[in-house]
Amino acid sequence: MKGKINKNEFSLNSFDAVIFDMDGVLVNSEPHYIQLEQNRFNELGLTILEDEHKTYQGTATDRMWQIIKEKHGVEASVEELVNRTNAKVSAYFTALESIEVMTGVEQFIKKLKEKNISIALASSSHAELIEIILEKSHLQMYFDVVVDSRMAGASKPEPDIFLLAAKKLDVTPKRCVVIEDSTNGIKAAKTANMYCIAYAGPGSELQDQSQADLIISDFRELLKF
């Protein structure tokens, strides 16, 4: 069990907006990214072990490659590395007929809509991929605002992406709930002074979620709040 769960202190009535991460929260996409990225590491002759790879979860692709380039001495430019990775990832997800959403997440989103709570998506993935995944998961209709790291100007664990989402929703950070799965995303949410729910779903096993205010393993746990 990661962190301390105290559901008694949480109530949706205390907030005006919920900001969702996408990968590993709305859809179980993280294992796909890991395999696609490992394939790319192998192509470049890089040995990126699991402990290092997990530290990049939740961050933007350009941040990941900037760190890897400096750490491992990769000759290719960050722009080239990012473009190549994004092209492969977009092609992979485009080829999928559909993308299954996490259990209970759509029920929870519908409940938020019933309560007139604003909903945003704040993802480190690039804009084209966000659009592909939202379309194939049939979730695009629910979000009032969608932002990515490039729009925000900085990647998680910096708080910029969540602060931008709150600004676009016209909601103060303290009135926002963030739902994240990665260590980097949770750190960004807390730095933004937002309440953070960690989703301990598939692919989150290697992430430290102890900084979150609340940890759940199923979105249906939140329906009663």
N, C-alpha and C positions, 0 to 999 in steps of 0.2 A: 504494500500500500504506500503510495507516494503522498507525502504531505499530510495535512490535517483537514478532515472534512467536518464542517460545522454548518449544516444546512439550516439550522434553526435561526441563524442570523441573516439569511438571505430572503428577500422578497422582491419580486418584479415591480411591485408598486412603488419602490424607492427609486426607480430609474425611468428615464425617458427614451433610451435607445439601447439597442444591443448590436454590437459590432462583431461579426464573425470573421475568423480566418477561414480560408478555403480548404487547402490541402491538409488532410488529416483531421479535419473538423466537419466539413460538409460532405466530403467524399474521401474514400480510402485510396488516395493517390500516391502517398509517400513511398510505398514499396516500388511503384513504377519508376518514380524519380531516382530512387537509390540504384536500381538496376541500370537505368539509362545513363546515369552519371558514372557508374562504375565501368560501363562499357566504354565511355569516353575517356576515363582515366587510363584504361588498359590500352586504348588506341595511342595515347600519348606516352605510354611507357611509365606511367606514374603508379606508385604504390600508395594508395590512400586507404589506411586501415579503418575498420568500423568505428573505433573511438574518435578518430579525426573526422570521419564523414558525418557522424551524428551532430557535430558542432555546427555544421552548415545548415541543418534543418531549420526551416523558418526564415532563412535569409534569402535575399535576392540573388539571382545567378551571377550578377556582376560582382557583388561583394564576395561570393564564394570563390570565384576565379581570381579576383584580385589577391585574396589571401593565399590561395594555392600557388599562384604565379610567384609571389614573393617568397613563399616558404620552400617551394620545390624547384624554383629556377626554370619555369616553363618559358620557352622562347616566344611563343605566339603571343600576340597582343590580347588584352582582356576583351576588347571588342570582338576580335575574331573568335575567341573561345566562347563568349556569350552567344554570338550569332549562330555558331555551329550547334551549340547545346539547345538553344531555343528552337531552332529549325527541326532538330531530331525529336524533341519533346512534343512540339505542336503536331508534327506528322504522326507521331504515335497516337496521341489522343484523338486526332481527327479521324483516324482509321477505326476507332472504337464505335460500335453501333450505339451504345448507350453507356452511361456511367452511373453506377448505383450509389445512392446517397447513404449516409450513416443512419443506422436504426434510430427512429424517433425524431430525427432532425426536422423533417417536413411538418410533422405534427406540432412540434414546438414553435416553428416559424409561423404556422397558421394561428396558433394561440396568441403570439405576439401581435399579429395583425388584428385579431379580434379585440385586443386591449389597446389598439392604436399606439403601440410602441414602435418607434422608428427602427428601421433595420438597415445596416450597412454591411458591406463586404470590404475587408481590408487585407489584401493578399500580396505576398512578395513575388508571386508569379507575374510574368509579363502580360500586358493587356490582351493580346491575341489569345493566349492560352486561357485566361480567365473567361473570356467570351466563349471559347470552345467548351470548356467544362460546364459552365452554367447552362449552355444550350443543351448539351447532351445529358445533363442531370435534371433538366426541366425545372431549374430553380430560379432562372433569371427574372421571372415575373415578380418575385417577392422583394427585391432589394430596392430601397429608395436611393441609395448611393453606392457606387462601386469605386474603390480607389486602389492604386497599386504603388509600388515603391518609387517608380520613376516620377509619378505625379507628385509624390510627397517629397522627393529630393533626397531621401535617405532610406536605407533598409533597416528592418528589425535587426538587432535589438534596440535601435534608436526609436523614439516614440512618435516620430513625425507622421507616420502613416495613420496612426490612430487619432492623433490630434487633427489631421486633415479631415478624416471621416467625421469627427465630431463637429468641426467647423462647417462642413457641407450640410450636415443635418441640423445645424443651428442648435446644438445641445452642448452644455458645459461638460467638460471631462468627468467631473464627479458624478454626473447623472448618466454615465455610460457604463454598460457591462461589456467586457470583451470576452469572447470565447476562443481559446487558443489551445494548442496541443504541444507546441515546442517551447523549449527553454528560452530561446531568443524572443519568441512572440510574447511569452508571459512577462519577461523582463521589460519589453517595450510597453506593454499595457500598464504595468505598475509604475514605470517611469512617467507615463502620461497621466498618472493620478486617477486611473480608472479601476473599477472593481473587475477582478479577473477570475473567470471560471476556466479551469483546466479540464479538457476533455481527454480522459485516459482511454482512448480507443485504440484500434489497431495501428501499429506503427509508432506509438508513443512510448513504447517500453523502455527505450534508451534515453528518454528525455527527463530532465529534472523539473518536476512540476511543483516543487515545494514552496515557491514564492507565490503561488496562486492563492486566492482567498477561499476558493471552493473547488473541489475536484469531483467530477462525475465520470461514470463509465457508460452511461446511457442517457440520452436526451430526455427520455420519458421520466427521469427523476425530477426534471425541472417543471413538468406540466402542473404539478400541484402548487407551484409558487407563483 
